[in-house]
Amino acid sequence: MVKVLYIDDEPRSQKTVELLLPDPYVLVSAYSAQHGLEALVRERPDVVLLDINLPDRDGIAVLREIQARPVPPPVVMLTGLKEPRLVKDAILAGACDYVVKPFEPAELLGTLRTAVVGADARRAASAATAPGDIFRSMIGESALMRDVKELVLRYAGSDSPVLITGESGTGKELVATALHAASRRASGPCVALNCGALPESLLESELFGAEKGAYTDAIERPGCFERASGGTLFLDEVGEMPAAAQTRLLRVIEQKEVTRVGGRRPIPVDVRVVSATNRELRPGRGTFRADLWYRLSVLPLPVPALHERAEDIPLLAAHFLSRAGAPARVLSAEAEAALRAHPWPGNVRELRNVLERASLAAHGKQIEARDLRFD
């Protein structure tokens, strides 16, 4: 028996969920925050379904009380499409996922099932994972980078989509990799796809898979969603995705199932979607679908530009110079000052190139300011 504690003051919604739940799920209904917290102690549910708007208390406050318990059950929040900020607050407060009202039955059941199955795995991963190992490739100890690392750890306990934003060359893929490594999905695959690197004719088959004969020379093959099932799918440059693929992507995220190009049979997938973009995708500022943006940006994760964290440049320089080959080089004080003063339009990627050139140009073990050649 799997107990689902549903805290919501709407009787009709309570009845709907009761009718939807199959065996071995059993619904425990609570129509207020106070009754819900009492039922939490009395019933010891396996999962909590919590409405974000309650008559006697804010849903986020109730979530925090649940999370304060020694071993809290996983909590799935119910929210509306126009509440993205509240969804982010809920995830930061400890919710494992969310469902949008009015919900699709398949989405609700899939989310509850994933929450129950993943609860123990999340706790085990949290106890066993060393943060130092996760962030080995994310060089930097500035306040801005500490904020990024803290968000990675907070977001790791959720399966909600993450949208990583930042200028080109800031290391967004490294952040996505760390997010996967910190999550309960770390033992599963992490599949990356650059949405701007493929022509429109191939992008959909790469994402969703294809059946034999779907197009000229097509063979049966799984797409990225199927290959990433049980793990994380990283969609880089998601802002470059054409309109038709955006529509299909939205449906896959909502339904948690994919239909291959040329196929008719939906295939269930268990994937966390992490996206990245260097463009402004907010509704009204381009051609990107507003409803897809709301789905992908539940958990925003901005990555700072290099000029915003110049204090990290010595650490980054030491890291890149140690990989540049023998003999190992060090920066002179003048060279370090020149690096700090540069605006770095190409960010960390540009810094790596500059140091690789300087390492070859230097005559001794020390890199001087004259050895630096900026892009």
ABEGO torsion letter per residue (X at the ends): XBBBBBBBABAAAAAAAAAABBOABBBBBBABAAAAAAAAAAAGBABBBBBABBAABBAAAAAAAAAABABBBBBBBBBBAAAAAAAAAAAAAGBABBBBOBBBAAAAAAAAAAAAAAAAAAAAAAAABBAAAAAAABBEABAAAAAAAAAAAAAAABABBBBBBEBBGAGAAAAAAAAAAABAAAABBBBBBBAAABBAAAAAAAAAEBBBGABBGBBBBBBAAAAABGBBBBBBGAAABBAAAAAAAAAAAAAGBBBBBGBABBBBBBBBBBBBBABBABBGAEABBAAAAAAAAABBBBBBBAAABAAAAAAAAAAAAAAAEOBBBBBBAAAAAAAAABAGAAEAAAAAAAAAAAAAABABABBBAAABBBX
